[in-house]
Amino acid sequence: MGVVTREMEITSPLPPTKLFKAFALDFDTLFPKAIPNAITNVELLEGDGGVRSIKKVTFSQGWGLNYLKHRVDELDQDNLSYAYTVFEGEILKNIYERIRFETKFVATPNGGTICKMTAEFYTIGDIEIDEDQIKAETEKRGRAFKAVADYLLANPDA
């Protein structure tokens, strides 16, 4: 098994506590509202939404994926960080055993946030990594972050 790690930073004028709440705690209800062209439904399959919970994300037609399942690995409200592992769905493309995403929200001096995201792609066996695919998946995650942040700016009570 090989592992490829990619990191990305995105800034937002929103405070880190608001973004943590949106991405880590309110994901199930907020994401289908914020990016309905991508996500139609988030279903809690096991657990209470916290660590070790299993969720199924169903994507809109034309998004290139039908669904994925992920497990919540970490939820740290004190450090405003969370992590989850995708273990099923087309995103794995019979290339990856799993993909782990970690996100940390760091305050900026002006009250905004730097969102630090890390993605770890675990390949099946000795399969060669397609750098373009990893770049595309990382960029999709960045676009989703921006879309949700824009939604929160436009809907402050969301």
C-alpha positions as a printed Julia matrix, in Angstrom:
158×3 Matrix{Float64}:
   0.0    0.0     0.0
   1.21   3.47   -0.85
   0.16   6.72    0.74
   0.09  10.1    -0.96
  -0.55  13.2     1.13
  -1.81  16.53   -0.19
  -2.28  19.72    1.79
  -4.32  22.8     1.01
  -5.03  26.07    2.8
  -8.06  28.24    2.16
  -8.88  31.52    3.86
 -12.28  32.85    4.85
 -13.47  36.04    6.56
 -15.73  33.89    8.77
 -14.59  33.06   12.32
 -13.12  29.58   12.87
 -15.81  28.53   15.38
 -18.54  29.15   12.81
 -16.71  27.2    10.12
 -15.93  24.31   12.47
 -19.6   24.11   13.43
 -20.67  24.16    9.78
 -18.18  21.59    8.51
 -17.88  19.24   11.47
 -21.15  19.47   13.4
 -23.82  20.68   10.93
 -22.47  18.91    7.84
 -25.5   16.61    7.53
 -28.05  19.4     7.2
 -25.98  22.31    5.91
 -24.16  20.79    2.95
 -27.28  19.72    1.0
 -28.6   23.3     1.4
 -25.31  25.03    0.63
 -24.3   22.95   -2.39
 -27.45  21.21   -3.68
 -25.9   20.91   -7.14
 -23.36  18.52   -5.57
 -24.91  16.9    -2.49
 -28.53  15.83   -2.28
 -28.51  14.03    1.05
 -26.38  13.09    4.05
 -27.65  10.11    6.01
 -26.44   8.97    9.42
 -26.1    5.17    9.16
 -24.48   4.39   12.53
 -23.76   6.31   15.7
 -24.89   9.68   17.0
 -22.97  11.89   14.56
 -19.85  11.93   16.73
 -16.64   9.94   16.57
 -17.03   6.46   15.01
 -20.3    7.45   13.31
 -20.83   6.29    9.74
 -22.44   8.64    7.21
 -23.56   8.19    3.62
 -23.3   11.2     1.31
 -25.46  11.03   -1.82
 -24.4   13.21   -4.75
 -26.47  14.99   -7.37
 -26.67  13.6   -10.89
 -23.85  14.8   -13.07
 -21.42  15.19  -10.18
 -19.46  12.12  -11.24
 -20.16  10.17   -8.04
 -23.28   8.46   -6.78
 -22.37   8.24   -3.11
 -19.63   7.77   -0.57
 -19.53   6.47    2.97
 -17.26   7.9     5.59
 -16.45   7.35    9.26
 -15.95  10.26   11.63
 -12.5    9.74   13.17
 -12.02  12.9    15.23
 -14.1   15.83   16.44
 -12.06  18.22   18.57
 -14.11  21.28   19.47
 -11.34  22.73   21.66
  -8.8   22.73   18.81
 -11.4   23.26   16.05
 -10.33  20.22   14.07
 -11.97  17.12   12.69
 -11.1   14.13   10.55
 -12.98  11.48    8.62
 -12.14   8.5     6.44
 -13.91   7.67    3.19
 -14.06   3.88    2.92
 -16.7    3.22    0.23
 -17.96   4.8    -2.98
 -16.9    5.7    -6.49
 -14.4    8.26   -5.22
 -12.12   5.3    -4.4
 -12.17   4.22   -8.08
 -10.78   0.74   -7.27
  -7.46   2.51   -6.72
  -7.73   3.6    -3.11
  -8.4    1.5    -0.07
  -9.46   4.65    1.76
  -8.99   8.42    1.82
  -8.56  10.25    5.1
  -9.33  13.96    5.34
  -8.21  16.13    8.25
  -9.26  19.74    8.67
  -8.18  22.37   11.17
  -9.6   25.89   11.47
  -7.06  28.48   12.62
  -7.96  32.06   13.57
  -6.37  34.91   11.68
  -5.56  38.27   13.29
  -8.48  39.93   11.48
 -11.06  37.48   12.9
 -11.17  35.24    9.84
  -9.93  31.72    9.34
  -7.23  29.76    7.63
  -8.63  26.31    6.91
  -5.81  23.78    6.78
  -6.85  20.61    4.98
  -4.85  17.41    4.58
  -5.88  14.48    2.4
  -4.16  11.09    2.64
  -4.81   8.72   -0.26
  -4.11   5.06    0.63
  -3.69   2.95   -2.5
  -4.61  -0.69   -2.94
  -1.43  -2.73   -3.3
   1.19  -1.22   -5.59
  -1.19   0.71   -7.84
   0.4    3.79   -9.37
  -1.01   7.11   -8.21
  -2.69   9.34  -10.77
  -1.53  12.81   -9.72
  -4.17  14.5   -11.88
  -6.94  12.56  -10.12
  -5.58  13.46   -6.69
  -5.33  17.11   -7.74
  -8.92  17.02   -9.04
 -10.27  15.48   -5.8
  -8.36  18.01   -3.7
  -9.65  20.89   -5.82
 -13.25  19.6    -5.52
 -12.9   19.69   -1.76
 -11.61  23.26   -1.98
 -14.55  24.32   -4.16
 -16.99  22.7    -1.73
 -15.38  24.59    1.16
 -15.7   27.87   -0.72
 -19.33  27.18   -1.67
 -20.29  26.44    1.93
 -18.4   29.5     3.23
 -20.14  31.67    0.61
 -23.5   30.19    1.66
 -22.78  31.06    5.29
 -21.8   34.62    4.35
 -25.05  35.02    2.39
 -27.13  33.31    5.13
 -25.66  34.41    8.49
 -28.35  32.58   10.47
 -27.7   29.24    8.74
